Amino acid sequence: MKQILIMWGESWQDPAIRHAILVHFPIVLSFLLVPLALCATLWRGSGRTALTVLSLIGCLLLIASAFFSKEAGTEAHTALGNIVDPQVTAAIGAHGMAAARIWWLGCVLGGLLLISCLGKPAWRHTFRVTFFFASIALALYVSYAAELGGRLVYQDGLGRSHTPGSQTPGSQTPNDQWAPAVPGPPTPKP
């Protein structure tokens, strides 16, 4: 157990690993908010308050996890310095801008939910429906930002573990220990 905690502490010091750990929380939370928002919108019983509170807690967790994930990603990008191609740097910037919008959109989503608790019943229902559709839009946007990050890892090679022989992140080398094994052409039979 002690070794696991030591390993965890060492991993947490690296901003790239910390970003890789944290980035999954906003992804999961954004998709969990969709059924919660649907239930909070359609539920007509006494449990609506509990569903609304759970949705609000989900929004707050999404906002916090997206913010800390974005900060770790910024630290990881800073740690890279100037060792990546300008094209990869532009892709990192696009992913960073998309990630920065996630926690802002989470704040908007939480605001819609809070507004749905106020006013006349017709307004409350309208804002609950808006909250539901906004949660779907947020989940789709998080998917887009995650896809940009996935391209950085799996196409550009950023964030992968490199062996001592590999030159820079962003270069595809045979020394990359996480590169998928691609079978060559079959050997001819004698």
PENOR-V191306 format. One record per helix or strand. SS is the DSSP state (helix for helix, strand for strand). FROM is the first residue (numbers start at 1). TO is the last residue. If there is no record, write none. Layout:
# PENOR-V191306
SS:FROM:TO ; SS:FROM:TO
This chain:
# PENOR-V191306
helix:2:13 ; helix:15:42 ; helix:48:80 ; helix:86:115 ; helix:121:154 ; strand:162:162 ; strand:176:176
